[in-house]
């Protein structure tokens, strides 16, 4: 998930709220005396430019040599479990279809994003071949490659002999209702002295598949790479957006998480702090020994976990043209090639939801299975603030799930959770409002003191006197004192955004007119109501500046900016924001009524020695 844009937008918003009066101060309304003055400041934004250079193109992912005639009949095997359906092809011993059927934790059926209420579509993880892609450029999961063109031609184009099915028909179905079942693929090629044995074990109650590879070339055990991809994810997503990201590579090597974006691999452009990769376009080598690696989108992933860690991980891309409403859009297929050791090529394959609870459960089971510690939760993109959002996301999800269990609706659960969170932060909002009001009252006097001090000489006897009064005002009415308490709420907002955009429980959970809380509002009512409620809340919330025009600009400009950022955002997040605005309006109305007697501005004029100190603000 690319959550950086959302986080940066909120940080910018907070920065604008905190620094508006300093960056763009305006002249305050003149009092009866003529002691006030104003000034204006402006800032320019630097411009940056970058240049790119062409890079070399790597060799194709699949070999194109011509193998010897194939005497083994072609077969298609359908494997069905309560959780998923897999279609295996004997040519290359690969998976041509992988459909997720249910959420293992809840038993809820899962469907593609292309589904409607009246027409459900299966949730297919493996894409079909795009029209402008050559077959030899298109890989499928479980494909084996060695780097030897002659060997790879045999591994990709010849039929493997299949055993472990109930019959030897050209198309067979294997039902696994409980326990596990093995399907074995064997290949022998005299011309290349090649023997390959691939054993795939399916489990009825897990999203895990175990793959055991034995590969010998000229009698010697040979290392290989297992293909994962391309573009594993919900193939029914109509178009990729900021909130529905395109499939991307993800890996853990030597304990470090890597996220590999297809467009970056294809273009190989030099960034601000990085150079072009020496391998060139459409290929990226990831250094280090592999803990796990694979490909996934927002909610689903396929990840390989070798029993024996080895190095040599690659991600490869292939560009193609996608037709969107009659317009051509450039897209990219991305695949991972996970290295397998020659003598111990046993691998666990996880293919399922990127759900925190599911991944934690599987991590424990896989760790015991392969005798080393695994943390698959790294598949989930918690963003750049993961150290903050990850610890908070789990309890937030737990709370909303408990509320959903009580109410029967995730939408109602989000509403109740929002009310609870805003109630807990009410004391901070109270303190923030009082500080803002004081900053607003003292703004003209602060500006007056600044102008007086700016024109004085250092030896002027009145300078110290004015500086003391300025320090008193700053201590009493610092606008930052009103903004900083609100920043405490930011991590919860980031964590809730993360929880909604990665939890499988919110996916296709309906509420009111919204068919999917993890998707956008189809009519965009929520975005409009969110912006409207935000305008009202901004207008009644005290601001550091006393200038009416400045306050109106903030009240309208900020909501319009957030409307742009949140257009098409997950409905669950918009429900949280809208309800938060409504609760915030109610709280602010109460605060304004209770603090009405504090609205009188302080007396202005020359500070006198021995004058009474300002009464400190209470929290």
HELIX and SHEET records of a PDB file:
HELIX    1   1 UNK A    4  UNK A   23  1                                  20    
HELIX    2   2 UNK A  135  UNK A  137  5                                   3    
HELIX    3   3 UNK A  149  UNK A  157  1                                   9    
HELIX    4   4 UNK A  262  UNK A  267  1                                   6    
HELIX    5   5 UNK A  356  UNK A  370  1                                  15    
HELIX    6   6 UNK A  376  UNK A  379  5                                   4    
HELIX    7   7 UNK A  386  UNK A  407  1                                  22    
HELIX    8   8 UNK A  410  UNK A  424  1                                  15    
HELIX    9   9 UNK A  426  UNK A  454  1                                  29    
HELIX   10  10 UNK A  461  UNK A  477  1                                  17    
HELIX   11  11 UNK A  479  UNK A  487  1                                   9    
HELIX   12  12 UNK A  490  UNK A  502  1                                  13    
HELIX   13  13 UNK A  525  UNK A  540  1                                  16    
HELIX   14  14 UNK A  548  UNK A  566  1                                  19    
HELIX   15  15 UNK A  571  UNK A  594  1                                  24    
HELIX   16  16 UNK A  596  UNK A  598  5                                   3    
SHEET    1   A 5 UNK A 123  UNK A 124  0                                        
SHEET    2   A 5 UNK A  94  UNK A 100 -1                                        
SHEET    3   A 5 UNK A  84  UNK A  89 -1                                        
SHEET    4   A 5 UNK A  76  UNK A  81 -1                                        
SHEET    5   A 5 UNK A 171  UNK A 176  1                                        
SHEET    1   B 5 UNK A 144  UNK A 145  0                                        
SHEET    2   B 5 UNK A 224  UNK A 229 -1                                        
SHEET    3   B 5 UNK A 327  UNK A 340 -1                                        
SHEET    4   B 5 UNK A 313  UNK A 324 -1                                        
SHEET    5   B 5 UNK A 283  UNK A 286 -1                                        
SHEET    1   C 5 UNK A 161  UNK A 163  0                                        
SHEET    2   C 5 UNK A 180  UNK A 189 -1                                        
SHEET    3   C 5 UNK A 194  UNK A 203 -1                                        
SHEET    4   C 5 UNK A 208  UNK A 217 -1                                        
SHEET    5   C 5 UNK A 220  UNK A 221 -1                                        
SHEET    1   D 9 UNK A 161  UNK A 163  0                                        
SHEET    2   D 9 UNK A 180  UNK A 189 -1                                        
SHEET    3   D 9 UNK A 194  UNK A 203 -1                                        
SHEET    4   D 9 UNK A 208  UNK A 217 -1                                        
SHEET    5   D 9 UNK A 345  UNK A 353 -1                                        
SHEET    6   D 9 UNK A 300  UNK A 306 -1                                        
SHEET    7   D 9 UNK A 290  UNK A 296 -1                                        
SHEET    8   D 9 UNK A 248  UNK A 253 -1                                        
SHEET    9   D 9 UNK A 256  UNK A 260 -1                                        
END                                                                             
